[in-house]
Amino acid sequence: MLDILEIDERFGLARGEQVVIPAIYDAVWPLLDTFWGIRAGNVFGVLAADGSEICSCVLPATNWGFAQLQVDQELEAALATESTFVNYLQTNFAGLQTCNSHEGLFQPARWWAETVTPHLVTEQGELYLYSADQCLVLSTSGSWSWLDEAPYPCVAPLLCVTHTPVAFTEIQPQESREFQDADIRQMLYWHLRLTSTEEPTHEEAESIWLREPIFENENTAELEEVLISNGIAPAVRQDVSVETPILAPAVRLACEKLLLPTISAHEESRAEVNQLIYLAWLWANGFVHFDGALHRHAVDTPYHFDMAPINLEVHYRQTTLNDIYEKHKLGKLFPLLRTAPRTVSR
C-alpha cells in the first residue's frame, strides 16, 4: 500500500519508510483507487497501484471550460443593488456566460488534472484520459488500455457546477452552442432571481439555498421594473410603497446561520428569528435611535418591532432592545443587511 509523500511542497510515493517515487512532482493523487496520477508542470502521467509506470507525463494537465459562480460569490453579488450589479459582475467576473441547460452564470476557468479527473469517472467505472492523438482508458477493475482513435480529437471542455455537490461534466461538441456571452439583460434577470422576494418555507430554504432561485418565469413585472431602471425596456411605472423589508433568501439564510449560536433552530422559534432579523435590519439602516428621555433605544416611527416572540427575560426590569442586541450579537448581521431592501406594501 503506497502513501503520498510530500517534501518541500513536492510530491512522490512511499511505502512506509521506503521511497518508491521520489518527491519531484507538482501533484500526486489517487485515480479510481487503483491508479496514481502524477503531474509535472502542464503534463501528467499515470502509475499502477504499485508505482510502476503506465503512462509517462505526456497527458495535458490543464482543463478548460466554464465554472458556475459559487454560493459565496452569488451572495456577494446579490447584495449589490441593480445600479452597481452589472458593473460588479463585469469587473470581478470577466467573460460571463449563460447556458441553456443550467441555471446561473458561468465564467471561463481552468483546472489542473488532479482537481478534475476524480469527477470524470463514467457510470461503467471508466476514466478516459486524452493525449494529442490517443486515449488512455482506466477501469475501476484495475485494467487499462489505449484507444488508437480517441472519441474526440482533443481534451473536451468541461462544465463545472459548483453548487453542492461539485460536479464536472464534459461538454460534447454539439453542446458547446448552448453557451453564449451574458448580456446586460441576462445579468439583471439573474440578479432578480437571486433577490426574489417570494418567501420559501424553512424546509425549502434549507434545500434550495441558491441552487434553485425562487422566481417564476411568468412573473415578469418585477423584471421589467429592474430593466426599465437600467434603460433596457419601455418605461412602465409601478407604484410600490416603502414599508416592510423583504430579504432575498440568500441574505435571510446567512442571517439565520449567524443567529444559530444564540437561538434554537426549531420551527417554534421562526417568529423569534424573523423578529431578530427585522430588528437587525432596522438597526443597520438607522431606524433605531437612542431615546434620551427614556434612557434606552427605540424603533423609529412608522416602523414597529414586536417584542412578544422574543424569548428573553431580564430580572427586575423590562427587556430592552439593547438586551436583545447584546444577547444575539445583532451587529454581526449589519454587513448583510445594510443595503437598500426590496419592499412591498402591507
N, C-alpha and C positions, 0 to 999 in steps of 0.2 A: 504494500500500500504506500503510495507516494504522497507527499505533502508539499505544498508550495513553500519555497524557500525565498526569503527576502533579505537582501543585504544592500544597504545604502540606496533604497528605492529601485533596486534592480531585482529581477525575479528569476528563479530556477525551480528545480525539483529535488527533493531529498527523500531518502528512506531512513528514517531515524537520524543518526549522525552521519550517514553516508550521503555525499552529494552525488546525485545521479545526473542532473543537468545543471551546470554552473549558473549562478545568478548573473546572467548577461543580457536578459531580455527586458523590454519595457513592460510586458504584462505576460502572465501565465494564468490560465483559467481552465476549469473543467468543462468538457463538452460531452453531453449525453451520459455522464457518469462513467464512461468507458474510454474516453479520449482526453487529451490535453491540447489546448490552444496555446501557441507561443507567438508573441508579436515582437518584431524588431523594426521600429520606425513605422513606415507606411505599408509594410507587408507582414503576413503572418503565416505560420505553418501548423501542422497537426502531428502530435505524437500519440503512440499507442499507450495503453494503460501502464505499461512497464517502462515508458520513457523512450522506446525505440521510435525512430523517425518513420512517419508515413508520408508526410509531405513537407519539404523544406519551406522556408519563408519566401514563398512566391505568390501567395494569395493576397489580393488587395485588402488592406486592413481598414480602409476608410469606407464608410457607407453614408450616402447622402439621401435626403428625402425631405419630408415635412413633419414637423413636430407640433402637436396641438398645444396651445397655450396651457400652462399648468394652473391648478386651482389658485395658488397664491398670486400668480400673475393676473388671473381673471378678477380676483378680489380687489387687487390694487387698481386694476383698470375700471372696475365697477364703481369705485369711489370717486373717479374723475367725473366731473359734470360734462354734459354734452358739449359745452362751449370749448372744453380743452381736451375732450376724449380723443378725437381724431388726431390732433397734434401729438398727444401722448403716445398713441399707437405707432404713428409714423416715425416718431423719434426713437422709441425703445424697441420696436419690432419691425425691422425693415423687410420688405418683400412679402407681406402677409398674403395668405391665400385662403380661399374658401373651397370647400369640397362638397360636391353634390350628394355624396353618400354619408357624410358625417357632419354633426353639429359643430359649431365653434369656428375659431380661426386657427390657421396653421402658419408656421414660419419655416423658411428653409433652414435645414440643420444638417450636421454631420456627426457621425458616431464612430467610435472605434469598434473593431470586431468583438472585443471582449464584452461590450455592452449589448450588442445586437444578437450575436449568434445563439445565446441561450433561448431567445424568444422565437427563433425561426424553425423549430422542430415541427415537422408535419404530424398529422394525426396518425400516420403509419410509423412514427418514430424515426423518421429520416431527416437528416440535415444536409442541404445542398450548399456546397461552398464553391464559388466560381473563380476560375482564373481567367486569363485572357481568351483561351480557346478550349478549355476543358472544364469539367465539373467533378469535384470530389464528393462522393455520397457517403456519409457516415450513418450507421444504423445503431439503435439502442442495443441491438444484439451483440455489438462488438465487431461486426463485419464492416468492410468498406470496399469501395470500388471507384474506378474512374470511368466517367462517360466521355467518349471521344467527341461527341457532339453535345454541347451544353444546351439545355432547354431555352436559354436566352443568350444572346451574343455577348452580354456583359453583366456586371452586377446590377440587379434590378434596384430601382429606387425604393425607398421604404416610407411607410406611413407609420408614425408613432402616435398612438393615443395615450396621453399622459395621465388621464383620469383613472383612478383605481379600477381594475388593476392595469398597470402599464403594459402595453402590448405593441409589438412591431409586426407589421404585415408587409409583404412585398406588393408593390404597385405594378400590376401587369400592364403591358403596353396599351391595351385597349382601355385601361382605367385612367391613364395619365390625363386624358382630356377632361376628367371631372374636376381638375384643379384649375383655378383661374385667379388672377390678381383681385384682391379685395378692394372694391371701390368705396368711396365715402358713404354711399347709401348703405352698403352691406355692413360697414363698420358701425354705423349708427344703429342699424337694425339689431346687430349683435349686442350692442350696449343696452338697448332697450330690453332685449330678452334677459340679460343679466340682472337688470334693475326692475324687473316686472313687479308691480305692486300686488299681484294676485297672491294671496297668502296660502302657503301649503300647510297641511296638517303637520304635527310634530313628526309623525312616522314618515311622511313623505319627505320632509326636510332632511331627516337622517339618511334616507336612501338616495335622495336627489342631489343634495349639496349643489354643485354647479354642473353636474353631469347632464341633467335634463332641465334646461331653463324653463321656468314657469311662464309660458306665454302662448296663447292660441293664435295661430296664423291669421284667422279671420278677424281678430280684434285689431284692426289697423288704425283706429282713431288716434291712439297714443303714439304710434309710429309716425303718423302724418304730422302730429304736433311737433315731434322732435325734428323731423326732416324740414318742416316749414321754417323752424327757427334757424336752420342752417342754410336756408335759401335753396332747397332742393325740390320742394314740391309747391304747387299753387297755394296761395295763402288762404287758410280757413281758420277762423277764430273760434276757440273753445274757451268757455269761462270755467275756471277751476278756482274755488275758494281755498285759501290757505288756512288750515285749521289743525288737522291731525297728521303727524308724520307717519308714513308707511315705508318701512325699510325694505331694501332688497333682501331676498332670502340669504344671500352670501353674508351680508352685514349682520343680519339677525343671528345667524348661526355662530359667527365669530364672537359676537357679544355673549351668547349663551355659554360658549366654551370658557370665556373669561370669568363668567359668574359661577361656573361649576364648583370651584373650591369652597364657595360660601353658601351654596344653596342646593337643595335636593333636586334631582332630575326627574322626580315622579310627576305624573300627569297633574296631580293635585296642585303642584306649585306653578303651573303655567301662568295663572293670573298674576302671581307674585313676580315671576320672571318678566312678564310683559310690562308691569309697572316699573320695575327696576330699570329696564332698558329705556322706557319712556322718560323716567326721571333723569337718567344719564344723558339722554338726548337734549332734554330741556336745559340741563346744567352746561353741557358742552357748547350749546348755541346761545348762551347768555340770557336764558329765560328764567333763571333763578337769581334772586337778589338777597342781600342781607338787610333785614328789617331792623333798623336801629332801635325803634321803639319797643319791639318785642324781643330784641337780642337773639334773633335766630333767622335762618334762611327761609325764604318763602318763594312760591312759584308766581311768576308774573301773570296778571290777567291779560287775555281771557283764558289762558291755559288753566287746567285743573289737574291736580295729582291726587289719586285715590289712595289713602293710607291703609284702607281696610285689608287688602290682600297681603300686606307686608307682615311677615312673621318675625317681629322683633319687639321684645319687651324690655323696657328700661325701668329699673326700680325707682320708685319715689317721684317720678316725673313723667310727663308726656313724651312720647317718642318724637324726635325731630328729624328734619331732612338731613341734618349733619350726622346724626346717629346712623342713618341708612347709608349715607355716603361713606362713612368710615368703615362700617362693618363689611360692606360689599365692594370696597375699593373701586367705586364707580369711575374714578379718574382714569383707570386703565382703559375704559371704553371710549373716552373722549376722542382719540385719533380716528376711530372708526365712525363716530357719529358727528364729528364737527365738519359737516358738509351740507350743502343745500338739499333738503329732503324732498322726495316726491310727496305730494299731498292730495287728499281727496276731501270733499265736503262731507260733513256728517249727515 
